[in-house]
Amino acid sequence: MTLHQLSPLLSGSGGPMNASDTSDTISTPDTTSTAGTPFSTLIRTASHEQHIEAETSTFMSDLLGGRLGVEAYARYTEQLWFVYEALEADAERLSADPVAGPFLRPELLRRTALERDLAHLRGPDWRGTLTALPATRAYADRVSQCAREWPGGYVAHHYTRYLGDLSGGQIIRGKAEQTWGFTRKGDGVRFYVFEDISNPAAFKRSYRELLDGVPADDLEKQRIVAECKRAFALNTGVFRALGEEFPLTA
């Protein structure tokens, strides 16, 4: 099993790129024609390198390998809250948007589950100690900007988060239950439990069909692909920052 099977926030690597220097290198879309290529395929193949980079995510490999404690897991969960707060704060407003609206499915929403997990991990006053790493703030700010100004960009972030949560996120849940003794699908790992999605495989197929039918021209699709790459790069910055905060000690 490799780390590229895990959720999008596992796309960090130990390489030289960080979140602050990615916009100039990946924001310019490739205008090569995408005619005949399903948009879901285009996005998946365009982010292939980022998935491979996830295999070298030092923080997550150490965390899931049992080499870091539950404090590191709690800190990671805190960072997720900021990203999903940004993703879900404008969901109601975006629900009527022709581009973003079809993707806003209530069964995907994660913020409430994250808050239950944080109450379990940090106690009832978890909000008082919640802090975002600078890399997390940069990520959340970009998601919020897209939610306000660019529905297509919002779809890119929505895709990289939720589809990954339905896939590799389940590996994280199992490892966390095994390593720190959380109740199966209970408090501490509820973020990874999609109670209202009985068939994740079918749900992901329907999601990809929505991507294939997104009302956007060829250039706009390329811009969305570029934003997807940017989302992965922002994830990389978060994992690098977490790795610095929780260095593995011999």
Secondary structure, DSSP 8 states (H G I E B T S, - for coil): --GGGS-GGG---SSS--GGG-HHHH-S------TTS-HHHHHHHHTHHHHHHGGG-HHHHHHHTT-S-HHHHHHHHHHHHHHHHHHHHTHHHHTT-TTTGGG--GGG--HHHHHHHHHHHH-TTGGGG----HHHHHHHHHHHHHHHH-HHHHHHHHIIIIIHHHTTHHHHHHHHHHHH---TTSTTSGGG--TT-S-HHHHHHHHHHHHHT-S--HHHHHHHHHHHHHHHHHHHHHHHHHHHHS----
